[in-house]
Amino acid sequence: MALSSPAPAMADPAVTAKVDGDLPGLVALYRDLHANPELSFQEVQTSAKLAARARKLGFTVTEKVGQTGVVAVLRNGPGPVLMIRADMDALPLEEKTGLPFASKVAATTRDGIESPVMHACGHDTHMSAWIGAAQALSAMQDKWSGTLVMILQPAEEIGLGARAMLEDGLFTRFPKPDYVLAFHDSAELPAGTIGYPKDWALANVDSVDLTVRGVGGHGAYPHLVKDPIVLASRIVTSLQTLISRERDPKEPAVITVGSFISGAKHNIVPDEAKLLITVRSYSDETRAALLSGIERIARGEAIAAGLPEDRMPIMKAEKNYTPSTFNTPAVTERLAALFAAQFGADKVKPVPPVMAGEDFSQYYRADKKIESFIFWVGGVDPAKVERAQKGEISLPGLHSPLWAPDPEAVIGTASKALTLAALDLLRK
């Protein structure tokens, strides 16, 4: 659906009043969610708890979409369809915040590893603000017309939740959205401020396993072997030329070898080495060039080392990669102006894209006619941000066991922003 020319953006005091009145209850919910985190595709109690709240607000709720996802639909007359998404899963991490409601939960990961669990990425604030927006919009149905689809998505942290919901009929069993909207808390922005990328928001994320094969033997007789460690080392070094010598320096891209495993003893040359590589990009063209470049360099170095054809490296790129996230220009400009009118231009700023991944991208990728927008809400004490900028302190980032956002600022700001965006996009 093409965006019509909006009226000039204006502040809405009713939204502020509603969310501020609900904020104590939303913060209580946040503390409960924070103390009881669940891992990817294990969000059983979390989804049931929030689904029950949505039902009480008048939404038609379907559970177990994409395993543990929730779809809540509120039809309110003719008009566009808006989807608001929050993610639910936590991380296998031991919390070290010292908060009185810190997680003491332990669980078993999909890989069979017993681990402490923590909401170290702020998904607890996302869900709380999701409820905040649902409460406000259900109470303000006289102000909007259309269909509101609010989803709770599992398994964002492993990049599979959005795909699972789509494959389970998110866009066929339920109203297909004209707009999709989400936010993420920020461990860099001052609490209560909003940052928004103007186009690219987050990166393509590819995981590549590269098995470098050689011919093993005794370490004292190097002339009788084809050393895969030396070969893999050359590959690691050469891979960086894909960034520094083959890509336009104005277009960001990353290749990082996160693991290099080979051998078991001092005097034995092993048969193979294994490299685990993360590849980050924005455009599909850059992504394709990087992946083909990795394969080309690995093969070329193996040929240079004298390996026969049957000992060429084996490259395996994960099929279920996370595609890059894009903010479509029309809705981005419109909502940025709206947020500036509500919160003040000094608290709403464009920010550069990041090389992290987010499977929110899957919804826009499923149909590029959809208008898509994701924004950040700062969660850091402004005084600490200022001290960090001066180099006096270091701030914990997302996925840190020390990350503890300002819940009132994040939940209050995000609830208002999501509500305002919905009222604007679904205006009568």
Buried (B, 14 or more C-beta within 10 A) or exposed (E): EEBEEBEEBEBBEBBBEBBEEBBEEBBEBBBBBBBBBBBBBBBBEBBEBBBEBBEEBBBEBBBBBBBBBBBBBBBBEEBBBBBBBBBBBBBBBBBBBEEEBBBEBEBEBEEEEEBBBBBBBBBBBBBBBBBBBBBBBBBBEEBBBBBBBBBBBBBBBBBBBBBBBBEBEBBEEBBBBBBBBBBBBBBBBBBBBBBBBBEBBBBBBBBBBBBBBBBBBEBEEEEEBBBBBBBBBBBBEBBEEBBEEEBEEEEBBEBEBEEBEBBEEEEEBBBBBBBBBBBBBBBEEBBEBBBEBBBEBBBBBBEEBEBEEEBBBBBEBEEEBBBBBBBBEEBBBBBBBBBBBBBEEEBBBEBEBBBBBBBBBBBBBBEEEBBBBBBBBBBBBBEBBEBBEEEEEEBBEBBBBBBBBBBBBBBBBBBBBBBBBBBBBBBE
